[in-house]
Amino acid sequence: NTGSCSWVVTGTQPAAPTGLACYQTANFNTTSCSWVVTGSQPTAPTGLACYQTAIWNSLSCEYSIIGSQPNAPTGLACYQTAIWNGTTCSYTVVGSQPNPPSGLACYQIATWNPTSCSYVITGTQPPVPSIIGSITGTASVCANTTQTYSIAAASGATSYVWTAPTNATIASGQGTTSVTVTFSGTFASGNLSVTATGCGGTSAATTLAITKTAAPTTPAAISGSASVCASTTLTYSIAAVTGATSYTWTAPTNATIASGQGTTSVTVTFASAFTTGSLTVKAVGCGGTSAARSLTITKTAAPTTPAAISGTATVCPSTTVTYSIAAVTGATSYTWTAPANATIATGQGTTSVTVTYASTFASGNLTVTATGCGGTSTARTLAITKSAAPATPGTISGSASICSTTATYSVTAVSGATSYTWTAPANATITAGQGTNSVTVTFATAFTNGSLTVTATNCGGTSTARTLAITKSAAPATPGTISGPVAGLCKQTAVTYSIAAVTGATSYTWNVPSGAVITSGQGTTSIVVNFNNASLSTSNTLSVIASNACSSSAARTLTFNGLPSTPTTITGNATPCKNTVVTYTVTAVYGASGYTWTVPTGCTIQSGQGTATLTVKTGTTSGSITVAANSQCGSSSAYSKSITISATCNTRDGVASTNLMDIRFYPNPVSDNLNIAYTSLSSGDVTIRMYDATGRLVLAEQTQSTEGDNQITLNVGNILPVGLYIVEVQQAEQVEKSRVVIAK
């Protein structure tokens, strides 16, 4: 210090350091004038377990050991154990699941059971496999080939054992459902078999019999021409032969197989020197070679003579005509030769030519030959002549009696005619068709009559004329008698009336009464009429007139009655016996719907009133039977027949006699009771006697009868034997006999 001129000592010892660890000490070093910190942290303890950790505790200034051994693992399988590993500081799990039991059947399954810590064996034996269906594959094979065969999978099968036939081997697929089998060159025949193996066992064998394929059959017929031209090439073929793999063709002499050898179709070239020979073919297959099929082939002959030449044989000069023939088999061209003064215009060499005839042509032959590879045919000839004038036309068709202003006339076409010339009569003109075979002629008002003529013309001239005389028509005549019913027409339908056709008439007009209807035929000679709505009296008129284009005739009439006609005949006995049944019949009356009969006093109508047949039982009084015909509109007058009743006769079986008893025996033959019915004219005794075939009296009975109808019953069947008997009935002087047969 300059003031005190002395050193002033200043400074203080630094403070000891703070924040020292518990194991540190600070000592002041005067040399270094600093605090020296000494002491080090104790070394961590050793020999700790793997799961222990030593952690320094600065408060207690020592190590704290933490950590405990982990718990053993849980959830171990029944066969596992946990062992502590101090090296790895972890548990080692030891023990493994036992292996499944061995020697189980194929259908058994071992399933681990953790509860029992063991395997549970389950499963039942399945059925033996069964092959369903047959082996699929060809049963006929070629040697040195490989074929595939198969079966449907068998239920439960796990493998298949195939066994090949002798001289064949399973090439691939053994153990499966499909195999390939190789057949050696020495294979002949044998069985291919297969079994199916599964857990249930081995099936029965399924077998397929296999044979070596036979040689192909002989080929079918060879298709192709059997007639050929030399220096040509033709195709021949056969249908494919089953099992054939190639075909061997052999050509005839002077011919060669041009292409197709080995196939079903070849082309054959025939040399110019070829005449005839056989083409053969064999089918070749794995089984061998077939027999040969042959086709005999010959050289084509010259064509045949052409058929008839078609075309006109009569021609006009300065014309061209076409001629033709049918094609000739084998012909390739045709040579035509025209007659003198004619030339072939077109078509030479073909089947059809045109020939031009010069103006100077008169007649000659047209010829044709056919040429083919075999030569030329003989000639076909057609003689041709110049046309003559046409023939006279045929009859002129058309009306020869006219009243209209125009009419058409014609003739049939004339052979060879090219035109027609018509000439009309006076006061008529050809208005259409001149030059043809049909014309229209117009007739003037002044026309009365005249001739229409026609000629035919062609290059040969004109024909003679054909003539038709024509006159102007008059009105038709009055129609003839009308045919048809004249009575009983009330309410009738479909009634026909007719007349004969009237010359010159073209139509007919019919008139019928009011309410009647013509249902068909108006305008013709016959009509059908319905009268069902007509009010017809006893006198009605139907009429008809005939007409043509010129005029109409007077009317023809027919008067008819709506009521039925009076009956004309009663058929029946005019002298019947009294008290007998008689039948009377009236002839049917047109339009009648019924009949009203009357009979004499004392007669009785048994049946048939209202009909055409009446059954009457006579009395004792003569008189008249009458009958009238009825319709819806009324009745006819009555027809009468007189009858005279005979009091001294009777009838039996249709034969008149003086017996008045009218005896009837029934049944006849009889087996038990015989009924005898008779009519007595008065009361009194009646005696019945029966005689056998020898005339011997075998039965007699007497009874009383009353006037009128009587009946007696005799039990003859129980008292008389089978046979023929005469029965006699007697009343006073009246006796009647009859034959009776007893049959049992």
Secondary structure, 3 states (H helix, E strand, C coil): CCCCCCCCCCCCCCCCCCCCCCCCEEEEECCCCEEEEECCCCCCCCCCCCCCEEEEECCCCEEEEECCCCCCCCCCCCCCEEEEECCCCEEEEECCCCCCCCCCCCCCEEEEECCCCEEEEECCCCCCCCCCCCCECCCEECCCEEEEEECCCCCCEEEEEEECCCCEEEEECCECCEEEEEECCCCCEEEEEEEEEECCEECCCEEEEEEECCCCCCCCCCECCCEECCCEEEEEECCCCCCEEEEEEECCCCEEEEECCECCEEEEEECCCCCEEEEEEEEEECCEECCCEEEEEEECCCCCCCCCCECCCEECCCEEEEEECCCCCCEEEEEEECCCCEEEEECCECCEEEEEECCCCCEEEEEEEEEECCEECCCEEEEEEECCCCCCCCCCECCCEECCCEEEEECCCCCCCCEEEEECCCCEEEEECCECCEEEEEECCCCCEEEEEEEEEECCEECCCEEEEEEECCCCCCCCCCECCCCCCCCCCCEEEECCCCCCCCEEEEECCCCCEEEECCCCCEEEEECCCCCCCCCEEEEEEEECCCCECCCEEEEECCCCCCCCCEECCCCCECCCEEEEEECCCCCCCEEEEECCCCCEEEECCECCEEEEECCCCCEEEEEEEEECCEECCCEEEEECCECCCEEECCEEECCCCCCEEECCCECCEEEEEEEECCCEEEEEEEECCCCCEEEEEEEEECCEEEEEEEECCCCCCCEEEEEEEEECCEEEEEEEEECC
